[in-house]
Amino acid sequence: MTAMSWPQALAWGLAAVFVVGFIINTFAVKMVGPEYRRWGYPDWFHFVTGGLELVAALLLPAMATRLIGVALGLAIMLAAIVTVVWHHEYRRAAPPFVVFILLLILGATAI
């Protein structure tokens, strides 16, 4: 049995974060729907976000697709950061910013 490297552990941890995002955005409609409306997104947009998060989660663990997963994850997190900062919800920018930085670190290890 071999030990998992820290980049592989980070990839799996970030994949788990995106799976949680997928579940929340797809199935917690009563919770996220009003927020998306308040931010000016269409009623169905949380499903798009959830779907993209699932794709990122599936791409991150495998070395062959990791950079694509990192790029997609960075785009998702950047959109989240811009959305909450644009609406002056600065505290809500912290979690996506942390994920953004972790994705940058993971991407640097995959190059």
Wavefront OBJ file of the C-alpha trace (Angstrom):
o trace
v 0.000 0.000 0.000
v 1.453 3.362 -1.021
v 0.811 6.629 0.718
v -1.164 9.265 -1.141
v 0.880 12.328 -2.147
v -0.217 15.711 -0.869
v -1.204 16.942 -4.360
v -3.391 13.855 -4.819
v -4.943 14.403 -1.377
v -5.524 18.066 -2.246
v -7.138 17.062 -5.549
v -9.502 14.651 -3.783
v -10.288 17.239 -1.092
v -11.117 19.876 -3.687
v -13.189 17.344 -5.605
v -15.175 16.769 -2.403
v -15.715 20.533 -2.056
v -17.111 20.668 -5.586
v -19.355 17.645 -4.932
v -20.796 19.478 -1.917
v -21.319 22.543 -4.137
v -23.063 20.350 -6.714
v -25.385 18.904 -4.065
v -26.229 22.311 -2.580
v -26.773 24.053 -5.922
v -28.782 21.180 -7.393
v -30.880 19.941 -4.496
v -31.125 22.816 -1.992
v -33.199 24.925 -4.365
v -35.176 26.627 -1.591
v -31.906 27.749 -0.029
v -29.938 28.885 -3.092
v -32.756 29.926 -5.432
v -33.504 33.220 -3.666
v -29.803 34.091 -3.550
v -29.363 33.540 -7.278
v -32.465 35.670 -7.943
v -31.142 38.410 -5.659
v -27.894 38.411 -7.628
v -29.819 38.740 -10.891
v -29.305 35.244 -12.283
v -32.128 33.319 -13.983
v -34.083 30.799 -11.898
v -32.351 27.847 -13.554
v -28.782 29.131 -13.237
v -28.025 27.305 -9.980
v -28.425 24.052 -11.946
v -25.737 25.234 -14.381
v -23.452 26.062 -11.475
v -24.112 22.688 -9.870
v -23.465 20.847 -13.111
v -20.181 22.662 -13.679
v -19.140 21.885 -10.110
v -19.838 18.198 -10.674
v -17.744 18.215 -13.847
v -14.872 19.914 -11.988
v -15.140 17.333 -9.195
v -14.890 14.498 -11.710
v -11.895 16.022 -13.511
v -9.727 16.925 -10.507
v -8.641 13.506 -9.140
v -7.124 12.087 -12.361
v -3.732 13.461 -13.440
v -4.760 13.278 -17.105
v -7.666 15.704 -16.599
v -6.475 17.625 -13.551
v -5.453 20.826 -15.332
v -8.825 21.025 -17.080
v -10.535 20.493 -13.713
v -8.345 23.167 -12.131
v -9.155 25.625 -14.938
v -12.884 24.935 -14.641
v -12.753 25.167 -10.850
v -10.868 28.471 -11.045
v -13.506 29.868 -13.406
v -16.324 28.755 -11.088
v -14.643 30.240 -8.013
v -13.776 33.474 -9.831
v -17.426 33.836 -10.863
v -18.504 33.243 -7.260
v -16.005 35.804 -5.938
v -16.997 38.432 -8.501
v -20.702 37.852 -7.836
v -20.544 38.320 -4.075
v -18.057 41.210 -4.233
v -20.193 42.943 -6.894
v -23.129 42.707 -4.489
v -21.038 43.936 -1.535
v -21.224 40.601 0.306
v -17.505 40.624 1.046
v -17.519 38.010 3.806
v -19.023 35.497 1.404
v -15.980 35.885 -0.852
v -13.643 34.215 1.667
v -14.572 30.531 1.064
v -14.389 30.700 -2.761
v -11.151 32.688 -2.451
v -9.590 29.941 -0.300
v -10.695 27.294 -2.828
v -9.311 29.499 -5.630
v -5.882 29.653 -3.943
v -5.881 25.887 -3.299
v -6.724 25.295 -6.955
v -3.806 27.506 -7.998
v -1.496 25.463 -5.770
v -2.852 22.210 -7.211
v -2.467 23.519 -10.740
v 1.148 24.511 -10.068
v 1.922 20.941 -8.991
v 0.393 19.504 -12.166
v 2.489 21.519 -14.609
l 1 2 3 4 5 6 7 8 9 10 11 12 13 14 15 16 17 18 19 20 21 22 23 24 25 26 27 28 29 30 31 32 33 34 35 36 37 38 39 40 41 42 43 44 45 46 47 48 49 50 51 52 53 54 55 56 57 58 59 60 61 62 63 64 65 66 67 68 69 70 71 72 73 74 75 76 77 78 79 80 81 82 83 84 85 86 87 88 89 90 91 92 93 94 95 96 97 98 99 100 101 102 103 104 105 106 107 108 109 110 111
